[in-house]
């Protein structure tokens, strides 16, 4: 039986200040900088869960819902949602806060996947992720469908083999 760890034990919170070097000519945070920070915070969550070095395997859709301005304080939160044999899905939420005005908005949300590696750079088994509250259970349940979609889009799974997705759309044979 695989070792188990609570998903809450992988939780990471990271804070950044948007400085001039982080922005474009409109004084908005550059998307590449945002994705860099998202990759860091989610990698730390995956490392906490696996106690291993991890590499980014995939990045799901990253939509920019709200622009982030120069001077905003960014809070990134990440947590493993589910672990498979050697990979882990991590959910990231990004909040932008304008401290002088007292406003805070959710700017971004995404799922990143990481693979744990041993000392020789080979994929290694990771502990099972155990969800404990309603939100964690919901994300855990959806992780298999998201994984199957990633595998199909990456050419590593045939759509006919994606039983979780077929069930979602009632496409049973």
Beta strands, then each sheet from edge to edge (+ up, - down):
strand 1: 4-6
strand 2: 12-17
strand 3: 53-59
strand 4: 73-83
strand 5: 87-98
strand 6: 103-117
strand 7: 128-130
sheet 1: 1+ 7+
sheet 2: 2+ 4- 5+ 6- 3+
end
